[in-house]
Amino acid sequence: MGEKAYYIRRPAFKKELNEETGEYEEKLVGFPFVKCWFGVNQTEGDEMPPHQSPEYSIPQLLETYGIEEEPFRHVNGNCQGYSYANRIAVNPIAKWPDRTRLHEAAHYLAGHTVPEFNETYQDNMHRGRAEWVVETAAHIALKMAGLTHLMNENASRYYTENWRQGQDIPDEDCKQAISIGEKLLKGMRVSAANLLTIGEGNNQILEAGRPAGGEV
């Protein structure tokens, strides 16, 4: 056809050896321009089938990563949620409860809920960096899933800017936020095989663009 591909920024990964586990892991190293994208109108063939939006489930996310939600016990009523070990808790009067679940789950995925991290960040980073990473990750996941009705985007941006305290965000934090955002998105995705099982007795199956159980 003689069509020319468009340039897009595509994530680039490389495998690095994890000295603790002895296994190779994929690490995000950047977003180079790659000439590889064609529009559907540049191709030939049968008509494309209608797009089917994937289904997403917050309980599926918790099950995927072995995260347990427990009753909220914090004495500070202004606290929206908290996390420790593999457990999270969400304030029953939280303004955006599902966003808070993703935020706290992101703390777990980032390794922020173990005692060793508390010792590390006190010496090497202020808490704002950790909060910036997990809130950005939750924002990315909800945005990519088409579930922005589960959060206030302006409040989310204010939260990250407030914790940033005017400091530049290191590249490693940006890469971690993107990586965790992808993990949240994958963890929420419900496959066709287990959609009915998870849906039984559970009103937290979320379809892109549709509120969940009137929690908006």
Contacts in CASP RR format, 6 or more apart in sequence:
PFRMAT RR
TARGET T0000
AUTHOR 0000-0000-0000
METHOD contacts of the structure
MODEL  1
MGEKAYYIRRPAFKKELNEETGEYEEKLVGFPFVKCWFGVNQTEGDEMPP
HQSPEYSIPQLLETYGIEEEPFRHVNGNCQGYSYANRIAVNPIAKWPDRT
RLHEAAHYLAGHTVPEFNETYQDNMHRGRAEWVVETAAHIALKMAGLTHL
MNENASRYYTENWRQGQDIPDEDCKQAISIGEKLLKGMRVSAANLLTIGE
GNNQILEAGRPAGGEV
1 42 0 8 1.000
1 43 0 8 1.000
1 44 0 8 1.000
3 38 0 8 1.000
3 42 0 8 1.000
3 43 0 8 1.000
5 35 0 8 1.000
5 36 0 8 1.000
5 37 0 8 1.000
5 38 0 8 1.000
6 35 0 8 1.000
6 37 0 8 1.000
6 38 0 8 1.000
6 39 0 8 1.000
7 33 0 8 1.000
7 34 0 8 1.000
7 35 0 8 1.000
7 37 0 8 1.000
8 33 0 8 1.000
8 34 0 8 1.000
8 36 0 8 1.000
8 37 0 8 1.000
9 31 0 8 1.000
9 32 0 8 1.000
9 33 0 8 1.000
9 34 0 8 1.000
10 31 0 8 1.000
10 32 0 8 1.000
10 33 0 8 1.000
10 34 0 8 1.000
10 36 0 8 1.000
11 28 0 8 1.000
11 30 0 8 1.000
11 31 0 8 1.000
11 178 0 8 1.000
12 28 0 8 1.000
12 29 0 8 1.000
12 30 0 8 1.000
12 31 0 8 1.000
12 32 0 8 1.000
13 26 0 8 1.000
13 27 0 8 1.000
13 28 0 8 1.000
13 29 0 8 1.000
14 26 0 8 1.000
14 27 0 8 1.000
14 29 0 8 1.000
15 24 0 8 1.000
15 25 0 8 1.000
15 26 0 8 1.000
15 27 0 8 1.000
16 24 0 8 1.000
16 25 0 8 1.000
16 27 0 8 1.000
17 23 0 8 1.000
17 24 0 8 1.000
17 25 0 8 1.000
18 24 0 8 1.000
18 25 0 8 1.000
27 175 0 8 1.000
28 175 0 8 1.000
28 178 0 8 1.000
28 179 0 8 1.000
29 175 0 8 1.000
30 175 0 8 1.000
40 48 0 8 1.000
53 207 0 8 1.000
53 208 0 8 1.000
53 209 0 8 1.000
54 145 0 8 1.000
54 189 0 8 1.000
54 190 0 8 1.000
54 208 0 8 1.000
55 189 0 8 1.000
55 190 0 8 1.000
55 195 0 8 1.000
55 205 0 8 1.000
55 206 0 8 1.000
55 207 0 8 1.000
56 145 0 8 1.000
56 147 0 8 1.000
56 188 0 8 1.000
56 189 0 8 1.000
56 190 0 8 1.000
56 205 0 8 1.000
56 206 0 8 1.000
56 207 0 8 1.000
56 208 0 8 1.000
57 188 0 8 1.000
57 190 0 8 1.000
57 198 0 8 1.000
57 199 0 8 1.000
57 202 0 8 1.000
57 204 0 8 1.000
57 205 0 8 1.000
57 206 0 8 1.000
58 98 0 8 1.000
58 101 0 8 1.000
58 102 0 8 1.000
58 188 0 8 1.000
58 204 0 8 1.000
58 206 0 8 1.000
58 212 0 8 1.000
59 198 0 8 1.000
59 202 0 8 1.000
59 204 0 8 1.000
60 187 0 8 1.000
60 188 0 8 1.000
60 189 0 8 1.000
60 190 0 8 1.000
60 194 0 8 1.000
60 198 0 8 1.000
61 67 0 8 1.000
61 101 0 8 1.000
61 102 0 8 1.000
61 105 0 8 1.000
61 184 0 8 1.000
61 187 0 8 1.000
61 188 0 8 1.000
62 68 0 8 1.000
62 69 0 8 1.000
62 88 0 8 1.000
62 101 0 8 1.000
62 105 0 8 1.000
64 186 0 8 1.000
64 187 0 8 1.000
65 86 0 8 1.000
65 105 0 8 1.000
65 108 0 8 1.000
65 109 0 8 1.000
65 183 0 8 1.000
65 187 0 8 1.000
66 86 0 8 1.000
67 86 0 8 1.000
67 87 0 8 1.000
67 88 0 8 1.000
67 105 0 8 1.000
67 108 0 8 1.000
68 86 0 8 1.000
68 87 0 8 1.000
68 88 0 8 1.000
69 87 0 8 1.000
69 88 0 8 1.000
69 89 0 8 1.000
69 90 0 8 1.000
69 101 0 8 1.000
70 87 0 8 1.000
70 88 0 8 1.000
70 89 0 8 1.000
71 89 0 8 1.000
72 81 0 8 1.000
72 89 0 8 1.000
72 90 0 8 1.000
72 91 0 8 1.000
72 92 0 8 1.000
73 89 0 8 1.000
74 81 0 8 1.000
74 82 0 8 1.000
74 89 0 8 1.000
74 91 0 8 1.000
77 91 0 8 1.000
77 93 0 8 1.000
79 91 0 8 1.000
80 90 0 8 1.000
80 91 0 8 1.000
80 94 0 8 1.000
80 95 0 8 1.000
80 96 0 8 1.000
80 100 0 8 1.000
80 103 0 8 1.000
81 88 0 8 1.000
81 89 0 8 1.000
81 90 0 8 1.000
81 91 0 8 1.000
81 94 0 8 1.000
81 100 0 8 1.000
81 103 0 8 1.000
81 104 0 8 1.000
82 88 0 8 1.000
82 89 0 8 1.000
82 104 0 8 1.000
83 89 0 8 1.000
83 104 0 8 1.000
83 105 0 8 1.000
83 107 0 8 1.000
83 108 0 8 1.000
83 112 0 8 1.000
83 113 0 8 1.000
84 113 0 8 1.000
85 113 0 8 1.000
85 114 0 8 1.000
86 108 0 8 1.000
86 113 0 8 1.000
87 113 0 8 1.000
88 101 0 8 1.000
88 104 0 8 1.000
88 105 0 8 1.000
88 107 0 8 1.000
88 108 0 8 1.000
89 104 0 8 1.000
90 97 0 8 1.000
90 100 0 8 1.000
90 101 0 8 1.000
90 104 0 8 1.000
91 97 0 8 1.000
91 100 0 8 1.000
94 100 0 8 1.000
95 152 0 8 1.000
96 150 0 8 1.000
96 151 0 8 1.000
96 152 0 8 1.000
96 155 0 8 1.000
97 215 0 8 1.000
98 147 0 8 1.000
98 150 0 8 1.000
98 151 0 8 1.000
98 204 0 8 1.000
98 206 0 8 1.000
98 212 0 8 1.000
98 215 0 8 1.000
99 138 0 8 1.000
99 142 0 8 1.000
99 150 0 8 1.000
99 151 0 8 1.000
99 156 0 8 1.000
102 137 0 8 1.000
102 138 0 8 1.000
102 141 0 8 1.000
102 142 0 8 1.000
102 184 0 8 1.000
103 134 0 8 1.000
103 135 0 8 1.000
103 138 0 8 1.000
104 134 0 8 1.000
105 184 0 8 1.000
106 133 0 8 1.000
106 134 0 8 1.000
106 135 0 8 1.000
106 137 0 8 1.000
106 138 0 8 1.000
106 180 0 8 1.000
106 181 0 8 1.000
106 184 0 8 1.000
107 113 0 8 1.000
107 130 0 8 1.000
107 134 0 8 1.000
109 137 0 8 1.000
109 180 0 8 1.000
109 183 0 8 1.000
109 184 0 8 1.000
110 130 0 8 1.000
110 133 0 8 1.000
110 134 0 8 1.000
110 137 0 8 1.000
110 176 0 8 1.000
110 180 0 8 1.000
111 117 0 8 1.000
112 121 0 8 1.000
112 130 0 8 1.000
112 134 0 8 1.000
121 127 0 8 1.000
121 129 0 8 1.000
121 130 0 8 1.000
126 165 0 8 1.000
127 163 0 8 1.000
128 163 0 8 1.000
128 164 0 8 1.000
128 165 0 8 1.000
129 163 0 8 1.000
129 169 0 8 1.000
129 170 0 8 1.000
129 173 0 8 1.000
131 159 0 8 1.000
131 160 0 8 1.000
131 163 0 8 1.000
132 160 0 8 1.000
132 163 0 8 1.000
132 164 0 8 1.000
132 169 0 8 1.000
132 173 0 8 1.000
132 177 0 8 1.000
133 173 0 8 1.000
133 176 0 8 1.000
133 177 0 8 1.000
133 180 0 8 1.000
134 177 0 8 1.000
134 180 0 8 1.000
135 156 0 8 1.000
135 159 0 8 1.000
135 160 0 8 1.000
135 163 0 8 1.000
136 160 0 8 1.000
136 177 0 8 1.000
137 176 0 8 1.000
137 177 0 8 1.000
137 178 0 8 1.000
137 180 0 8 1.000
137 181 0 8 1.000
137 184 0 8 1.000
138 151 0 8 1.000
138 156 0 8 1.000
138 181 0 8 1.000
138 184 0 8 1.000
139 151 0 8 1.000
139 153 0 8 1.000
139 156 0 8 1.000
139 157 0 8 1.000
139 160 0 8 1.000
140 177 0 8 1.000
140 178 0 8 1.000
140 181 0 8 1.000
140 182 0 8 1.000
140 184 0 8 1.000
140 185 0 8 1.000
141 181 0 8 1.000
141 182 0 8 1.000
141 184 0 8 1.000
141 185 0 8 1.000
141 188 0 8 1.000
142 148 0 8 1.000
142 150 0 8 1.000
142 151 0 8 1.000
144 181 0 8 1.000
144 185 0 8 1.000
145 185 0 8 1.000
145 188 0 8 1.000
145 206 0 8 1.000
145 208 0 8 1.000
146 208 0 8 1.000
146 209 0 8 1.000
147 206 0 8 1.000
147 208 0 8 1.000
147 209 0 8 1.000
149 209 0 8 1.000
149 211 0 8 1.000
149 216 0 8 1.000
150 206 0 8 1.000
150 212 0 8 1.000
150 215 0 8 1.000
150 216 0 8 1.000
188 206 0 8 1.000
190 198 0 8 1.000
190 205 0 8 1.000
195 205 0 8 1.000
198 205 0 8 1.000
199 205 0 8 1.000
203 212 0 8 1.000
203 213 0 8 1.000
204 212 0 8 1.000
204 213 0 8 1.000
205 212 0 8 1.000
206 212 0 8 1.000
END
